[in-house]
Amino acid sequence: MRKKLVIILITLLVLGFVGGIGVLAYKNNQKSIQNTDSNIEDIVFDEEKVNMYLFWGDGCPHCEELMKFLDNIEEEYKDLYNLYKFEVWHNEDNSQLMDQVADKFGKEANGVPFLVIGEESFIGYNEVMNKDIKKAIKEQVKNDFDVYQELNK
């Protein structure tokens, strides 16, 4: 009886260990770029990185394409930026923030995605923009302009 109990306990431990590794591997492979929503309190300022602000709509196909692109460049560019995502179709506060940010750039926030990288901004998305987005990340990383800080002056 004691031998069976030991075997059962060892089996449970092994299964728990293997399952735990599987869960960790799954979580480590997940990207944080999609289906997330930032809060104003999440924003930090780092002199070595540019803050990027993405205003997006839940269900917007162009937003999903942009998020996939940003996901694909994350490994290469992650040391250059912090990305904050604000869903605007179902969140009135985020929608108002997008309007304020767009106004700061002298633009009308009439569509999503709306991506801000330092002093650069992009409305809409198609693959032609990929080169310009990468260029903006590289050029704006040492720029001390941050639209959110400007809004709060």
Buried (B, 14 or more C-beta within 10 A) or exposed (E): EEEEEEEEEEEEEEEEEEEEEEEEEEEEEEBEBBEEBBEEEEBEEEEEBBBBBBBBBBEBEBBBBBBEBBEEBBEEBEEBBBBBBBBBBEBEEBBEBBBBBBEBBEEEBEEBBBBBBBBBBBBBBEEEBBEEBBEBBBBBBEEEEBBBEEEEE
